Amino acid sequence: SVVVLAGELLKNIKGFVEDGVHPQVIIKGFKTASSLALKKIDEIAVKVDKKDEKKFRNLLLRCAKTALNSKLIAKQKDFFGKMAVDAVMHLDSDIALDLNMVGIKKVPGGSTTDSFLVEGVAFKKTFSYAGFEQAPKLFKDPLICLLNVELELKSESSNAEIRIKDPAHYQSIVDAEWKIIYDKLKAIVASGAKIVLSKLPIGDLATQYFADRDIFCAGRVTAEDLDRVAKATGGTIQTSLNDLNKDVLGKCGRFEEKQVGSERFNVFTGCPETKTTTIVLRGGAEQFIAETERSLHDSLMVVKRTVEHASVVGGGGAIEMELSKHLRDYAQTVDTKQQLIIGAFARAFEVIPRQLADNAGFDATDVMNDLRTAHHQGNIWCGVDIDNEGVCDTMKTFVWEPAHNKRNAIAAACEAACMILSVDETIKNPKAGNIDDARRINPRG
């Protein structure tokens, strides 16, 4: 919307620039028109009371479905719309709805509707050694140890050397190395942790040691997943094991390892601290799953904005047509050059419903005439009816959009157009010609 609107603003104003109207005059008119449009949105936006949970949830569902209408997964908008709303509503409102707490994982195979929502943290099983299979895969109310510590024996770096006078001292050096890693493992076991996660590798020795003591472990966990687990469980990522105690351990209600398609997932649910969710997407091809992820992200952002601001406007080009009418009426009261500039801004708004009509294969001219007539008669929420090739009340058909999104789009388009208009000169580097061509032009050079 921002790009389309900014392009139309510049297209409508091109004639004024060619006629010698100073860019600052145009920018002033754009600023005035933008301010009027934003105030109008605030006046007519429909506010929703969050206290009525059922009504508010229905509002969010309709906004989520509207965002998915033009996407590849439009036929599954009911399924993914509900998933987007559930994911956002599960978040803790005290953290200003941080969408980083919504993880999206992709697993090729199965149907699109095999996708599911985990009310907690889930990530793919990491690389593991043989002893891993002997460890338990299900825990209730476990303590979780989060580490940024390597738990494996490693060879020294190249050119490292140790000089000893007595060969008997060599064994003491080897024993010291083993003692260091065993002290680390004993400290973890003594802390009472039943799940051990680390950003760095956990070797075969540590894996077998933990498995013998009924402790689940996973190394090479990505920083993003480990941070989400830390926030959700209340644990602290440790870089040293010198002061490991229960105060730095995380907690969750249930942990299990589940098979999803050809992948195995570690799933943490019942997280007490910060609420978080994970969406596992399924599909036949990676490209389709990637497109589903992008579509779902748009829907999540729309739901997030609606939750934060709780006000909506009619979609389908309805709000743009009403703003266009409002600015046209205001322009008639201005007796300076600004009248023409504000009028051009008003015409630019019509590009959104016109583009919607074109995309649906309708006659855009007829649709636009019907919309102008409807808004002149006071039907402020009249927009493009994609289903019946005409116009309809988009509020009654539940084609809604967050008012905050529209405010941001108009402000961003205005700023982009003004920035381009304020450019005085551009420098262009001429295309480098062939050396022979240059010699023909200037033989002596």
C-alpha positions as CSV (number, residue, x, y, z in Angstrom):
1,S,0.0,0.0,0.0
2,V,2.8,2.4,0.9
3,V,4.6,1.9,-2.5
4,V,1.4,2.1,-4.5
5,L,0.2,5.3,-2.7
6,A,3.6,7.0,-2.9
7,G,3.9,6.3,-6.6
8,E,0.4,7.7,-7.3
9,L,1.1,10.8,-5.3
10,L,4.2,11.5,-7.4
11,K,2.3,10.7,-10.6
12,N,-0.5,13.2,-9.7
13,I,2.0,15.9,-8.8
14,K,4.2,15.5,-11.9
15,G,2.3,18.1,-13.9
16,F,2.7,20.8,-11.1
17,V,6.5,20.2,-11.0
18,E,6.7,20.6,-14.8
19,D,4.7,23.8,-14.6
20,G,7.3,25.2,-12.2
21,V,5.5,25.0,-8.9
22,H,8.2,25.0,-6.2
23,P,8.6,21.6,-4.4
24,Q,8.3,23.2,-1.0
25,V,4.8,24.4,-1.9
26,I,3.9,20.8,-2.9
27,I,5.4,19.4,0.2
28,K,3.5,21.8,2.4
29,G,0.3,20.8,0.7
30,F,1.1,17.1,1.2
31,K,1.8,17.6,4.9
32,T,-1.5,19.4,5.3
33,A,-3.4,16.7,3.4
34,S,-1.7,13.9,5.4
35,S,-2.5,15.5,8.7
36,L,-6.2,15.9,7.7
37,A,-6.4,12.3,6.6
38,L,-4.9,11.0,9.8
39,K,-7.3,13.0,11.9
40,K,-10.2,11.7,9.8
41,I,-9.1,8.1,10.5
42,D,-9.1,8.8,14.2
43,E,-12.6,10.2,14.0
44,I,-14.3,7.4,12.1
45,A,-12.3,4.4,13.3
46,V,-14.5,1.8,15.1
47,K,-13.3,1.2,18.7
48,V,-13.7,-2.2,20.3
49,D,-13.9,-2.9,24.0
50,K,-11.3,-5.4,25.0
51,K,-13.3,-6.3,28.1
52,D,-15.8,-8.2,26.0
53,E,-13.4,-11.1,25.3
54,K,-15.8,-13.0,22.9
55,K,-16.5,-9.9,20.8
56,F,-12.9,-8.9,20.8
57,R,-11.7,-12.3,19.7
58,N,-14.2,-12.3,16.8
59,L,-12.8,-8.9,15.8
60,L,-9.2,-10.3,15.7
61,L,-10.3,-13.4,13.7
62,R,-11.9,-11.2,11.1
63,C,-8.8,-9.0,10.8
64,A,-6.6,-12.0,10.5
65,K,-8.8,-13.5,7.7
66,T,-8.8,-10.2,5.9
67,A,-5.0,-10.2,5.9
68,L,-5.0,-13.7,4.4
69,N,-7.6,-13.0,1.7
70,S,-5.0,-12.1,-1.0
71,K,-2.5,-14.7,0.0
72,L,-1.7,-18.2,-1.4
73,I,-3.3,-19.8,1.6
74,A,-6.6,-17.8,1.2
75,K,-8.6,-21.0,1.1
76,Q,-7.3,-22.0,4.5
77,K,-7.8,-18.5,6.0
78,D,-10.2,-19.9,8.7
79,F,-7.6,-22.4,9.8
80,F,-4.6,-20.0,9.8
81,G,-6.6,-17.0,11.0
82,K,-7.5,-18.9,14.2
83,M,-3.9,-20.0,14.6
84,A,-2.6,-16.4,14.3
85,V,-5.1,-15.2,16.9
86,D,-4.4,-18.0,19.3
87,A,-0.6,-17.4,19.0
88,V,-0.9,-13.6,19.7
89,M,-3.5,-13.9,22.4
90,H,-1.3,-16.4,24.3
91,L,1.5,-13.9,24.6
92,D,2.1,-11.9,27.7
93,S,0.7,-8.4,27.2
94,D,3.2,-7.0,29.7
95,I,6.0,-7.4,27.1
96,A,4.1,-5.3,24.5
97,L,3.3,-8.3,22.4
98,D,6.9,-9.2,21.3
99,L,6.4,-11.3,18.2
100,N,9.9,-12.7,18.7
101,M,8.2,-14.9,21.3
102,V,6.3,-16.5,18.4
103,G,8.6,-19.1,16.8
104,I,7.8,-20.5,13.3
105,K,9.3,-23.8,12.4
106,K,9.0,-25.5,9.0
107,V,8.7,-29.2,8.4
108,P,8.3,-30.4,4.8
109,G,5.7,-33.1,4.1
110,G,2.1,-33.6,4.9
111,S,-0.8,-31.3,4.3
112,T,-0.9,-27.6,5.0
113,T,-3.7,-28.2,7.5
114,D,-1.3,-30.5,9.4
115,S,0.3,-27.4,10.7
116,F,-0.2,-26.9,14.5
117,L,0.4,-24.5,17.3
118,V,2.4,-25.3,20.4
119,E,1.6,-23.1,23.5
120,G,5.2,-23.1,24.5
121,V,8.7,-23.5,22.9
122,A,9.5,-26.2,20.3
123,F,12.6,-26.7,18.2
124,K,14.1,-29.5,16.1
125,K,16.2,-32.1,17.8
126,T,19.9,-31.2,17.5
127,F,22.8,-33.4,16.6
128,S,23.4,-36.0,19.3
129,Y,25.6,-39.0,20.1
130,A,24.6,-42.7,20.6
131,G,24.0,-42.4,24.4
132,F,21.2,-39.9,23.7
133,E,18.7,-42.6,22.8
134,Q,19.0,-44.0,26.4
135,A,17.8,-40.7,28.0
136,P,14.2,-40.2,29.0
137,K,12.1,-38.2,26.5
138,L,9.2,-37.1,28.8
139,F,9.4,-35.1,32.0
140,K,6.8,-33.4,34.2
141,D,7.7,-30.2,36.1
142,P,11.5,-30.6,35.3
143,L,14.3,-28.1,36.1
144,I,16.1,-26.9,33.1
145,C,19.8,-25.9,32.9
146,L,20.7,-23.5,30.1
147,L,24.4,-23.3,29.2
148,N,26.8,-21.6,27.0
149,V,29.5,-24.1,28.0
150,E,31.2,-26.8,26.0
151,L,30.9,-30.3,27.6
152,E,33.3,-32.4,25.6
153,L,37.0,-33.3,25.4
154,K,38.8,-31.4,22.7
155,S,42.3,-31.6,21.3
156,E,44.5,-28.7,21.9
157,S,44.9,-26.0,19.2
158,S,47.7,-26.5,16.7
159,N,51.3,-25.9,17.8
160,A,50.3,-26.3,21.5
161,E,52.9,-28.1,23.5
162,I,53.5,-29.1,27.1
163,R,57.1,-29.8,28.4
164,I,57.6,-32.4,31.1
165,K,60.8,-33.7,32.7
166,D,59.3,-37.0,34.0
167,P,57.1,-39.2,31.7
168,A,55.0,-40.1,34.8
169,H,53.8,-36.5,34.8
170,Y,52.0,-37.1,31.5
171,Q,49.3,-39.2,33.1
172,S,48.6,-36.4,35.7
173,I,48.0,-34.0,32.8
174,V,45.5,-36.4,31.2
175,D,43.8,-37.0,34.6
176,A,43.5,-33.2,35.1
177,E,41.7,-32.8,31.8
178,W,39.2,-35.6,32.7
179,K,38.7,-34.2,36.1
180,I,37.7,-30.8,34.7
181,I,34.9,-32.2,32.6
182,Y,33.7,-34.6,35.3
183,D,33.5,-31.7,37.8
184,K,31.3,-29.9,35.3
185,L,29.0,-32.9,34.9
186,K,28.8,-33.5,38.6
187,A,27.9,-29.9,39.2
188,I,25.0,-30.1,36.7
189,V,23.7,-33.3,38.3
190,A,24.0,-31.9,41.8
191,S,21.9,-28.9,40.8
192,G,18.8,-31.1,40.3
193,A,18.4,-30.3,36.6
194,K,16.6,-32.9,34.4
195,I,17.1,-31.1,31.1
196,V,20.4,-29.6,29.9
197,L,20.5,-27.4,26.9
198,S,23.7,-25.7,25.6
199,K,24.6,-23.5,22.6
200,L,28.0,-25.3,22.4
201,P,28.5,-29.1,21.7
202,I,27.8,-31.7,24.3
203,G,30.1,-34.7,23.6
204,D,29.6,-38.4,23.8
205,L,31.0,-38.7,27.3
206,A,28.6,-36.1,28.7
207,T,25.7,-37.5,26.7
208,Q,26.2,-41.0,28.2
209,Y,26.9,-39.6,31.7
210,F,23.6,-37.7,31.6
211,A,21.6,-40.7,30.1
212,D,22.8,-43.0,32.9
213,R,21.3,-40.5,35.4
214,D,18.0,-40.0,33.5
215,I,18.9,-36.5,32.3
216,F,17.9,-35.3,28.9
217,C,20.6,-33.2,27.1
218,A,20.9,-31.3,23.8
219,G,23.9,-29.4,22.5
220,R,24.3,-27.0,19.6
221,V,20.9,-25.4,20.3
222,T,20.5,-22.2,18.2
223,A,20.8,-18.9,20.1
224,E,17.3,-17.9,19.1
225,D,15.7,-21.1,20.5
226,L,17.8,-21.0,23.7
227,D,16.9,-17.4,24.3
228,R,13.2,-18.2,23.9
229,V,13.5,-21.1,26.3
230,A,15.3,-18.8,28.8
231,K,12.5,-16.2,28.7
232,A,9.7,-18.7,28.8
233,T,11.1,-20.9,31.7
234,G,12.7,-18.1,33.7
235,G,16.2,-19.7,33.5
236,T,19.5,-17.9,33.1
237,I,22.0,-18.9,30.5
238,Q,25.2,-19.8,32.3
239,T,28.7,-19.3,30.9
240,S,30.3,-21.0,33.9
241,L,29.4,-23.8,36.3
242,N,31.2,-22.5,39.3
243,D,27.9,-21.2,41.0
244,L,25.2,-23.4,39.5
245,N,22.1,-23.5,41.8
246,K,18.3,-23.8,41.5
247,D,17.9,-20.0,41.3
248,V,19.3,-19.9,37.8
249,L,17.4,-23.0,36.5
250,G,14.3,-22.7,34.4
251,K,11.0,-24.6,34.9
252,C,8.2,-25.8,32.7
253,G,5.1,-27.9,33.2
254,R,5.9,-30.6,30.7
255,F,8.7,-31.6,28.3
256,E,8.6,-34.2,25.6
257,E,10.2,-35.2,22.4
258,K,7.7,-35.6,19.6
259,Q,7.9,-36.9,16.0
260,V,6.7,-34.4,13.4
261,G,6.9,-35.8,9.9
262,S,10.5,-36.8,9.4
263,E,11.8,-34.5,12.2
264,R,11.9,-34.9,16.0
265,F,10.9,-31.9,18.0
266,N,11.7,-30.9,21.6
267,V,8.6,-29.4,23.1
268,F,8.3,-27.3,26.3
269,T,4.8,-26.5,27.5
270,G,3.3,-25.0,30.6
271,C,6.1,-22.3,30.8
272,P,5.4,-20.2,33.9
273,E,7.4,-17.0,33.3
274,T,6.8,-15.4,29.9
275,K,4.1,-16.9,27.7
276,T,5.4,-17.9,24.3
277,T,4.1,-20.0,21.3
278,T,5.6,-21.9,18.4
279,I,3.9,-22.6,15.1
280,V,5.0,-25.7,13.2
281,L,4.2,-25.4,9.5
282,R,3.7,-28.4,7.2
283,G,3.4,-28.5,3.4
284,G,4.4,-30.4,0.3
285,A,7.2,-28.2,-0.9
286,E,9.7,-25.9,0.9
287,Q,8.7,-23.0,-1.4
288,F,5.1,-23.4,-0.5
289,I,5.9,-23.5,3.2
290,A,8.1,-20.4,2.9
291,E,5.2,-18.5,1.3
292,T,2.9,-19.8,4.0
293,E,5.3,-18.4,6.6
294,R,5.3,-15.0,4.9
295,S,1.5,-14.9,4.7
296,L,1.1,-16.0,8.4
297,H,3.6,-13.3,9.5
298,D,1.5,-10.6,7.8
299,S,-1.6,-12.0,9.6
300,L,0.3,-12.1,13.0
301,M,1.4,-8.4,12.5
302,V,-2.2,-7.3,11.8
303,V,-3.6,-9.1,14.9
304,K,-0.8,-7.7,17.0
305,R,-1.6,-4.1,15.9
306,T,-5.3,-4.7,16.5
307,V,-4.7,-6.0,20.0
308,E,-2.4,-3.0,20.8
309,H,-4.7,-0.3,19.5
310,A,-8.2,-2.0,19.4
311,S,-9.6,0.1,16.6
312,V,-10.4,-0.9,13.0
313,V,-11.6,0.6,9.7
314,G,-13.3,-0.9,6.7
315,G,-11.1,-2.6,4.1
316,G,-11.6,-3.1,0.4
317,G,-10.7,0.5,-0.4
318,A,-13.5,1.9,1.8
319,I,-11.3,4.0,4.1
320,E,-9.3,5.3,1.1
321,M,-12.5,6.5,-0.7
322,E,-13.8,8.2,2.4
323,L,-10.5,10.0,2.9
324,S,-10.5,11.0,-0.8
325,K,-14.0,12.5,-0.4
326,H,-13.0,14.3,2.8
327,L,-9.9,15.9,1.2
328,R,-11.9,16.9,-1.9
329,D,-14.4,18.7,0.2
330,Y,-11.7,20.4,2.3
331,A,-9.8,21.5,-0.9
332,Q,-12.9,23.4,-2.0
333,T,-12.5,25.7,1.1
334,V,-8.9,26.6,0.2
335,D,-8.3,29.6,-2.1
336,T,-4.5,29.2,-2.7
337,K,-2.4,26.8,-4.7
338,Q,-2.8,24.3,-1.9
339,Q,-6.3,23.6,-3.2
340,L,-4.7,21.9,-6.3
341,I,-2.1,20.0,-4.2
342,I,-4.7,18.7,-1.7
343,G,-6.9,17.7,-4.6
344,A,-4.1,15.7,-6.1
345,F,-3.5,14.0,-2.8
346,A,-7.2,13.1,-2.7
347,R,-7.1,11.6,-6.1
348,A,-4.1,9.5,-5.2
349,F,-6.2,7.6,-2.5
350,E,-8.4,6.2,-5.3
351,V,-5.5,4.1,-6.6
352,I,-6.1,1.5,-3.8
353,P,-9.7,0.5,-4.7
354,R,-9.0,0.9,-8.4
355,Q,-6.1,-1.6,-8.0
356,L,-8.3,-4.0,-6.1
357,A,-10.9,-3.9,-8.8
358,D,-8.2,-4.5,-11.5
359,N,-6.7,-7.4,-9.6
360,A,-10.2,-9.0,-9.3
361,G,-10.8,-8.6,-13.1
362,F,-13.5,-6.0,-12.7
363,D,-14.2,-2.9,-14.8
364,A,-12.4,-0.4,-12.5
365,T,-14.2,2.6,-14.0
366,D,-17.7,1.3,-13.2
367,V,-16.6,0.2,-9.7
368,M,-15.1,3.6,-9.0
369,N,-18.2,5.5,-10.1
370,D,-20.3,3.3,-7.8
371,L,-18.0,3.9,-4.9
372,R,-18.0,7.7,-5.4
373,T,-21.8,7.7,-5.5
374,A,-22.1,5.6,-2.4
375,H,-19.7,7.7,-0.4
376,H,-21.4,10.9,-1.5
377,Q,-24.6,9.5,-0.1
378,G,-22.9,9.0,3.3
379,N,-22.0,5.2,3.1
380,I,-18.6,5.7,4.6
381,W,-17.7,2.0,4.7
382,C,-18.6,1.2,1.2
383,G,-15.7,-0.7,-0.6
384,V,-15.0,-3.1,-3.4
385,D,-17.1,-6.3,-3.3
386,I,-14.7,-9.0,-4.6
387,D,-17.3,-11.8,-4.5
388,N,-20.1,-10.1,-6.4
389,E,-18.3,-7.6,-8.7
390,G,-19.7,-4.4,-7.2
391,V,-19.6,-2.5,-4.0
392,C,-20.7,-3.4,-0.5
393,D,-20.5,-2.3,3.2
394,T,-17.2,-3.8,4.2
395,M,-18.0,-3.4,7.9
396,K,-21.0,-5.7,7.5
397,T,-19.0,-8.2,5.4
398,F,-16.2,-8.2,8.0
399,V,-13.5,-6.9,5.7
400,W,-11.6,-5.0,8.4
401,E,-8.1,-3.6,8.8
402,P,-6.3,-2.1,11.9
403,A,-6.6,1.7,11.9
404,H,-3.0,1.9,13.1
405,N,-1.8,0.1,9.9
406,K,-3.6,2.7,7.7
407,R,-2.2,5.6,9.7
408,N,1.4,4.2,9.2
409,A,0.9,3.5,5.5
410,I,-0.4,7.1,4.8
411,A,2.3,8.7,6.9
412,A,5.1,6.6,5.3
413,A,3.8,7.2,1.7
414,C,3.6,11.0,2.3
415,E,7.2,11.0,3.8
416,A,8.6,9.0,0.9
417,A,6.9,11.3,-1.7
418,C,8.1,14.5,0.1
419,M,11.7,13.1,0.3
420,I,11.8,12.5,-3.4
421,L,10.3,15.9,-4.1
422,S,13.0,17.6,-2.0
423,V,15.8,16.2,-4.1
424,D,17.3,19.2,-6.1
425,E,19.8,17.4,-8.4
426,T,21.0,13.9,-9.2
427,I,24.3,12.8,-10.5
428,K,24.5,10.1,-13.1
429,N,27.7,8.4,-14.1
430,P,27.8,8.0,-17.9
431,K,28.0,4.5,-19.3
432,A,31.6,3.5,-20.0
433,G,32.1,3.3,-23.8
434,N,34.4,1.0,-25.8
435,I,38.0,2.1,-26.0
436,D,37.8,1.9,-29.9
437,D,34.8,4.2,-29.8
438,A,36.7,6.7,-27.7
439,R,39.6,6.7,-30.1
440,R,37.3,7.4,-33.1
441,I,35.8,10.4,-31.3
442,N,39.3,11.8,-30.3
443,P,42.0,10.1,-32.4
444,R,44.8,12.0,-30.8
445,G,43.7,11.2,-27.3
